[in-house]
Amino acid sequence: MKYCLRYSNQSNRLQEADEISIIYDKQDTALPTFLEKWKEKKIILVVNNVKEFEIHQEWKKLNAIHDKYPEYDFEVCFNHKEVPAIVLIDDIAANLQIPWFVQLPITNWDALHYFVDGGVSQVYVAEELGFDSV
C-alpha cells in the first residue's frame, strides 16, 4: 500500500510511508538536510501562502535546490484556499522547475484541462468527474 504521512518529529512511522508531507517554511535553511535524510522518500512541500510564495519568488530557492541535488524527489503542493491564487499559481508554475500540484479537488473537465495544461504533476479527482467515463 502506498501512502503519505505528515512530518512530525515524534512520528515513528515515517519509515513506512512512501511520501512525507511537510509545511514549506521560507525561513528554514535546513531543507537540503531534510531531503538528504529522507532521500528514499518523495517529499511533498506544502505551500500554505501562495501570495507570499510569489512575492518572495520562493521558486528560485526550490529550483536551486533541485539543480544542486537532482537526485532528491520532491514536489510542491499549493494549499489552495483562495480563488485569486489560481492566477498566482499560473505565474509560479511558469517559473517552477520541479513538479507541482494544487490541493484542490478537480470536479469537472474544464478544471482538469486547465490544470493539466498548466503542468500539474497530479490532480485530486472528485465528485462527478470521478465517475465520468470517456
N, C-alpha and C positions, 0 to 999 in steps of 0.2 A: 504494500500500500504506500502511496506517495502522499506526503503531507508537509505543511509548512507550520512552524511554531514561531510565536513572537519571542524575541530575545528577552531574556531575563538572567541576571547574574545567578539567581537562585535556582534556575531550571536545571535539573539533572537529566532531562530527556532530550536535549538539543542534539545529541549524537544520533538519535533515532530519526530525526527529521531529514527530509530531502532538501528543504528550503528553510531559511531562517529570515524572519521579517524583523527589521529594526527601524526605529524612527530616525530619519536623517536629521542631523544637527550640524548646521554650518560651522559652529564653533568647535566641533570635535575634530581634532587633528590626528586622532588615532584610527581613523577609518582604514588606512592601509594595513595596520597591525591587526585589526579585527578581521579584515578579508584574508590575511595570511593565516590567522588562527583557524578560520573556518573554510579554507580553500577547497575542501572536498564537497562543500555545500553551495547551493545557489543562495545568494543573499539578495533580499528584496529591501531596498531603501525606500521607506515610506516618507513622502514629502507632504507634510500637512498644510503648509502655507505656500501655495503656488505663486502668489504675488511676490512674496519675499524671495522665493527661489529665482524668479525672473529679475527682480530689481537688482539682486546681488550677483546675477549671472553665475549661479552655482553650477551650471552645466560645465563651465570651464574647469572647475576643480575636478568634477567627476570624469570629464574627458581626459584630463591629465593623468588621473589615477589609472584609467583604462589603458592609456598609451604606455604608461610605465610598467603596468602589471597586466598584460593582456590575458594571462592565464587565470585570473580571478573571474568567477562567474557571478556578476551582479547586475541587477535591473533596478529601474526607478519606477515606483508606483506613486502616481499623483492621487492623493486622497481628495477627490473632487467633491466639494460641498457647495460651490458657488457656480451658477451658470456663466457669469462673465469670465470665469477662469478658463473656460474652453479656449477662448481666444489666446490667452497667455500660453496655454499648453501647445497650441499650434506654433507659436513663436519659439518656445523652448524646444519642441521636437525637431524643428529645423536645425537647431544647433547641437542637440544632444547626440553623441556618437555611440551611446550604449542603448540596449533595449529598454523600452518603457511601456507602461500601460496605465490605464486610469481605473481607479477603484469605483467604477460606476457600472451598474447593470445595464447591459445593452438590450433593449426591449423591442426594437424594430429594425427593419432592413436599412432604412436611411441612416440611422445612428451607426449600425455596423459598418456600412460602406464608408461613412465619414471617418471613423477611427482607423479602419484598415487602410484607407487611402492616406491617412496621417502617419502611418508607420508603426502602429502599436505592435507589441510582441505577443499580446494575448488579450482576450476580452472575457468578460463575465456575461454569459447569455442568460436572459431571464424572461419571465412571463411568456407571452405567446410565441416569441421568437424561438424559444427552446423546444416548441412543439411543431414549428413550421417546417414543412418539407419542401424541398426544391424540386 
